[in-house]
Amino acid sequence: MGAGRKYIMFKILVINPGGTSTKIGVYEDEEPCFIEVVKHAHDELSQFERYLDQYEYRREHLLKLLVEKQVVLESLNAVVGRGGPFLPLESGTYEINERILSNVRSGKVQADHISNIGVFLAHGIAQPLGIPSFFVDPVSVDEFEPVARISGVKEIPRLSLSHALNMKAVARRVAQQLGKDYRDINLIVVPLGSGISVSAHQRGRQIDSSNANDEAPFSPQRAGTVPLAGLVSLCYSGDFTREEIMKKLLKKSGLYSHLKTDNVEQIEKRIVSGDEEARLVLEAMAYQVSKWIGQMAVVLSGEIDGIVISGGIAQSAFVVDSIKRKTGFLGRIFVLPGEDEMKSLAMGVLRVLRGEEVAKEYGETEITR
């Protein structure tokens, strides 16, 4: 920092809506002043037909917490909300504009998800204050190479929907550890959570990734890639409606399907107690993750600076050690447990406020398929 230049500390409000809660935090530069989770009762949420209808309800809870925490709204420099499955877009920090709000209102998104409301909550707080509002690296980040979009069925292209916020954030952290710029290295990034993504990052671009809802390793709750003929037979068995099939594949599959729990810590306790089925199934999940890492190594032509394992399950020594045994020959492995979505959102905005990046403008024609 040049002589005589005054240091400016930026204060950022971070809003991360989830299915039954809203996580709220205030950051001063990289450090959190607080992070709180406001839980919402099911009977209160059930009165709303659409996720977007929850806006006023969640806004009231948000403002109430800020009063309790004695946050002076006028002291904020910016507000950031979690982004949702919008139309495909480039990676980056986006200033919230009328186009993104209009698209969500009219359903011009890839899925109806509670995260879509994040831009409304952020904009609703920021606009009266005359400060900017942002979203950062939503799940719809799409930097696929054209060849990566092709599947074996023309009517079913491969879609880029992933844990981009987490993956981009941990990739930057590893680049710093390596003393390099994220845009100069190649990484395979693997966030292990209720859904699992495995992605190839080539010089700052996420050029391919598994889609946790479609083709991926199975995870605590999700089916991942399954035998096609068996899936078609299940769908036409007459035993399930479409909604029941989707719930089964996305909420009741993976570890839960085999072991009737999606809690990895509990499964590890069962293994210690001698449960061989639990050992086999958890090993199978790590096995599938390892196979996908191998696929992404091929995507990067074997030019790999590191493999990055993050997410809540990265705290499991059983899972991580299993992945290391099978993939360690590919290169150095970095383990960064946890999600840290709140800090990732704050850091995306901080880079813009500091002039390290330029905020992007959302437009539905930015990426065409």
C-alpha positions in Angstrom: 0.0 0.0 0.0 1.4 3.3 -1.0 2.6 5.9 1.5 -0.1 8.2 2.7 -2.9 6.0 1.3 -5.7 5.7 3.8 -6.8 2.1 4.6 -10.6 1.6 4.1 -12.4 -1.2 5.9 -15.5 -2.5 4.2 -18.5 -3.7 6.0 -20.6 -6.3 4.1 -23.9 -7.9 5.0 -24.2 -11.5 3.8 -27.5 -13.3 3.3 -27.7 -17.0 2.6 -31.3 -18.4 2.5 -31.8 -22.2 3.0 -34.8 -24.5 2.9 -35.8 -24.0 6.6 -33.4 -21.2 7.7 -31.7 -18.0 6.7 -28.0 -17.6 7.5 -27.0 -14.0 8.1 -23.6 -12.5 8.8 -21.8 -9.2 8.8 -18.1 -9.0 7.7 -15.6 -6.3 8.2 -13.2 -7.1 5.4 -12.3 -10.8 5.8 -13.4 -11.1 9.4 -16.9 -11.9 10.5 -18.5 -9.7 13.1 -21.1 -12.4 13.6 -22.8 -15.2 11.7 -26.3 -16.3 12.9 -28.8 -18.9 11.6 -32.5 -17.8 11.8 -34.6 -21.0 11.8 -38.1 -20.9 10.3 -40.9 -23.2 11.5 -42.3 -25.6 8.9 -45.9 -24.5 9.6 -44.9 -20.9 8.9 -43.2 -21.7 5.6 -46.0 -24.0 4.5 -48.4 -21.0 4.1 -46.3 -19.8 1.1 -47.1 -21.3 -2.3 -43.8 -20.3 -4.0 -40.3 -19.6 -2.6 -40.5 -16.1 -3.8 -43.6 -15.5 -1.7 -41.4 -15.9 1.4 -39.7 -12.6 0.7 -41.4 -10.3 3.2 -41.5 -13.1 5.8 -37.7 -13.6 5.6 -37.0 -9.9 5.3 -38.8 -9.2 8.6 -36.7 -11.9 10.3 -33.5 -10.5 8.8 -34.2 -7.0 9.9 -35.2 -8.1 13.4 -31.8 -9.9 13.8 -29.9 -6.9 12.6 -31.7 -4.8 15.2 -30.8 -7.4 17.9 -27.2 -7.3 16.8 -27.2 -3.5 16.8 -26.1 -3.3 13.2 -26.4 0.3 11.9 -27.6 -0.2 8.3 -26.0 3.1 7.2 -22.6 1.6 8.2 -22.9 -1.0 5.5 -20.9 -0.7 2.3 -22.6 -3.5 0.4 -25.0 -6.4 0.7 -24.6 -9.9 -0.9 -27.1 -12.6 -1.3 -26.6 -16.2 -2.3 -27.3 -16.9 -6.0 -29.5 -19.6 -7.3 -29.9 -21.8 -10.4 -30.2 -18.8 -12.7 -29.7 -19.0 -16.5 -26.1 -20.0 -17.4 -23.5 -17.3 -16.7 -19.8 -16.8 -16.3 -18.0 -17.0 -13.0 -17.7 -13.8 -11.0 -19.3 -11.3 -8.7 -22.5 -9.7 -10.2 -24.2 -6.5 -9.2 -27.9 -7.2 -8.8 -29.9 -5.5 -11.5 -33.5 -5.4 -12.6 -32.9 -8.1 -15.2 -32.0 -10.8 -12.7 -34.9 -9.8 -10.5 -37.2 -9.9 -13.5 -35.9 -13.3 -14.6 -36.5 -14.9 -11.2 -40.0 -13.3 -10.9 -41.0 -14.7 -14.3 -39.4 -18.1 -13.8 -36.6 -17.6 -16.3 -34.3 -19.8 -14.2 -33.1 -23.4 -14.4 -35.0 -24.5 -11.2 -37.3 -23.1 -8.6 -35.1 -23.1 -5.5 -35.0 -21.1 -2.2 -31.6 -19.7 -3.1 -33.2 -17.6 -5.9 -34.7 -15.4 -3.2 -31.2 -14.3 -2.1 -31.0 -11.6 -4.7 -34.3 -10.1 -3.6 -33.3 -10.0 0.1 -29.9 -8.4 -0.7 -31.4 -5.9 -3.1 -34.3 -5.1 -0.7 -31.9 -4.1 2.0 -29.3 -2.3 -0.2 -31.5 -0.2 -2.5 -33.0 2.1 0.2 -29.5 2.7 1.6 -28.1 3.6 -1.8 -25.4 0.9 -1.7 -24.7 -1.9 -4.1 -26.0 -5.4 -3.8 -24.4 -8.5 -5.3 -24.5 -12.3 -5.9 -21.4 -14.4 -6.4 -20.7 -17.6 -8.3 -24.2 -19.2 -8.2 -24.7 -22.9 -9.1 -25.4 -21.9 -12.7 -21.8 -20.9 -13.4 -21.1 -22.3 -16.9 -17.6 -22.4 -18.3 -17.9 -25.7 -20.0 -15.9 -26.4 -23.2 -18.3 -27.3 -26.1 -17.2 -30.9 -26.1 -18.2 -31.3 -22.4 -21.8 -30.4 -23.2 -22.4 -33.5 -25.4 -24.1 -36.5 -24.0 -25.0 -39.8 -25.8 -28.6 -38.5 -26.3 -28.9 -35.4 -28.4 -32.1 -34.2 -26.5 -30.3 -34.4 -23.2 -27.2 -32.1 -23.1 -24.9 -32.1 -20.1 -25.7 -29.1 -17.8 -23.3 -27.1 -15.7 -24.9 -27.0 -12.3 -22.5 -27.3 -9.4 -21.2 -26.1 -6.1 -19.4 -23.3 -7.9 -19.3 -20.9 -5.0 -17.4 -23.3 -2.8 -15.2 -24.7 -5.6 -14.0 -21.3 -6.8 -13.3 -20.1 -3.3 -11.2 -23.1 -2.2 -9.4 -23.1 -5.6 -8.3 -19.5 -4.9 -7.2 -20.5 -1.4 -5.0 -23.4 -2.8 -3.6 -21.1 -5.5 -2.5 -18.8 -2.7 -0.9 -21.7 -0.8 1.0 -22.6 -4.0 2.1 -19.0 -4.4 0.4 -18.7 -7.8 -2.6 -17.1 -9.4 -5.8 -19.2 -9.8 -5.7 -18.3 -13.5 -2.3 -19.9 -13.9 -3.0 -23.4 -12.5 -5.0 -26.5 -13.1 -7.0 -28.1 -10.2 -9.5 -30.9 -9.6 -11.9 -29.6 -6.9 -14.2 -31.9 -4.9 -16.7 -30.5 -2.4 -18.1 -33.4 -0.4 -21.6 -32.7 1.0 -25.2 -33.9 0.8 -24.5 -33.7 -3.0 -21.0 -34.2 -4.4 -19.5 -32.3 -7.3 -16.1 -33.1 -9.0 -14.8 -30.4 -11.3 -11.9 -29.6 -13.5 -10.4 -26.1 -13.3 -8.1 -25.1 -16.1 -6.4 -21.7 -15.7 -9.2 -20.1 -13.8 -12.1 -21.7 -15.7 -14.3 -24.6 -14.5 -14.3 -26.4 -17.9 -16.1 -29.6 -16.8 -17.9 -30.8 -13.7 -20.2 -33.5 -12.5 -23.8 -32.5 -11.7 -24.8 -33.7 -8.3 -28.4 -34.0 -9.3 -27.8 -36.0 -12.6 -24.4 -37.7 -13.2 -22.0 -37.8 -10.3 -20.7 -40.0 -7.5 -23.5 -41.0 -5.2 -23.6 -39.0 -2.0 -25.3 -39.1 1.4 -28.7 -38.4 -0.1 -28.4 -38.4 -4.0 -28.2 -41.3 -6.4 -25.6 -39.9 -8.8 -25.0 -41.9 -11.9 -27.0 -45.1 -11.9 -27.5 -47.9 -14.4 -29.9 -46.6 -17.1 -31.9 -49.7 -17.8 -32.6 -50.2 -14.1 -33.7 -46.6 -13.7 -36.0 -46.8 -16.7 -37.6 -50.0 -15.3 -38.0 -48.3 -11.9 -39.7 -45.3 -13.5 -42.2 -47.5 -15.4 -42.8 -50.0 -12.6 -46.0 -48.3 -11.6 -44.8 -48.0 -8.0 -43.8 -44.4 -8.1 -45.1 -41.1 -9.4 -42.7 -38.7 -11.1 -42.5 -36.6 -7.9 -41.8 -39.7 -5.9 -39.0 -40.9 -8.2 -37.4 -37.4 -8.1 -37.6 -37.4 -4.3 -36.1 -40.9 -4.1 -33.2 -39.9 -6.4 -32.3 -36.6 -4.8 -33.3 -37.1 -1.1 -33.5 -40.9 -0.3 -30.7 -42.4 -2.3 -26.9 -42.7 -1.8 -25.9 -43.6 1.7 -29.4 -43.3 2.9 -30.7 -45.8 0.4 -28.3 -48.5 1.7 -27.9 -47.6 5.4 -31.1 -45.6 6.2 -29.0 -42.7 7.4 -27.1 -39.9 5.6 -25.0 -39.1 8.6 -21.4 -40.0 7.8 -20.3 -39.7 11.5 -22.9 -42.2 12.5 -21.9 -44.5 9.7 -18.2 -44.3 10.8 -19.3 -45.3 14.4 -21.1 -48.3 12.9 -17.9 -49.3 11.1 -15.9 -49.1 14.3 -18.6 -51.4 15.9 -17.9 -54.0 13.1 -20.7 -53.2 10.6 -19.2 -54.5 7.4 -22.1 -53.3 5.2 -21.5 -49.7 6.5 -17.8 -50.1 5.6 -18.5 -51.4 2.1 -21.1 -48.7 1.3 -19.0 -45.8 2.6 -16.0 -47.2 0.8 -18.1 -47.4 -2.4 -18.9 -43.7 -2.2 -15.3 -42.8 -1.9 -14.5 -45.2 -4.7 -17.0 -43.4 -7.0 -15.6 -40.0 -6.0 -12.1 -41.3 -6.9 -13.3 -42.5 -10.3 -14.7 -39.1 -11.1 -11.4 -37.5 -10.0 -9.8 -39.8 -12.6 -12.2 -38.5 -15.3 -11.3 -34.9 -14.5 -7.6 -35.8 -14.7 -8.2 -36.9 -18.2 -10.1 -33.7 -18.9 -7.0 -31.8 -17.8 -4.7 -34.1 -19.9 -2.9 -35.1 -16.7 -1.6 -31.5 -16.1 -2.7 -31.1 -12.5 -1.3 -28.8 -9.9 -3.5 -30.3 -7.1 -6.6 -32.1 -6.0 -8.7 -30.1 -3.5 -11.2 -31.9 -1.2 -13.6 -29.7 0.7 -17.1 -29.7 2.2 -18.5 -31.2 5.4 -17.5 -34.8 4.7 -13.9 -33.7 4.2 -13.8 -34.0 8.0 -14.2 -37.8 7.6 -10.8 -39.5 7.8 -12.3 -42.7 6.5 -13.5 -41.0 3.3 -10.6 -38.7 2.7 -8.0 -41.5 3.3 -9.8 -43.8 0.9 -9.8 -41.1 -1.8 -6.1 -40.3 -1.2 -5.1 -44.0 -1.6 -6.7 -44.2 -5.0 -5.8 -40.7 -6.4 -2.6 -39.7 -4.7 -0.6 -40.8 -7.7 -2.2 -37.9 -9.7 -0.6 -35.2 -7.6 -0.7 -33.2 -4.4 -3.9 -33.4 -2.4 -5.2 -30.4 -0.4 -7.9 -31.0 2.3 -10.0 -27.9 3.3 -12.9 -29.1 5.4 -16.2 -27.2 5.6 -18.4 -25.2 3.3 -17.7 -21.6 4.3 -20.2 -20.2 1.9 -20.6 -17.0 4.0 -17.0 -16.0 3.7 -16.9 -17.0 0.1 -19.8 -14.6 -0.6 -18.1 -11.8 1.4 -14.8 -12.3 -0.3 -16.4 -12.1 -3.8 -17.8 -8.7 -2.9 -14.6 -7.6 -1.2 -12.5 -8.2 -4.3 -14.9 -5.8 -6.2 -14.9 -3.1 -3.5 -11.1 -3.2 -3.3 -10.8 -2.9 -7.1 -9.2 -6.3 -7.6 -12.1 -7.4 -9.8 -14.8 -5.6 -11.8 -18.4 -6.5 -11.0 -20.2 -8.2 -13.9 -23.6 -7.3 -15.3 -26.2 -10.0 -15.4 -27.7 -10.6 -18.8 -29.6 -13.7 -20.0 -27.7 -13.8 -23.3 -24.2 -13.9 -21.8 -24.0 -17.7 -22.4 -25.9 -19.5 -25.1 -26.0 -23.3 -25.5 
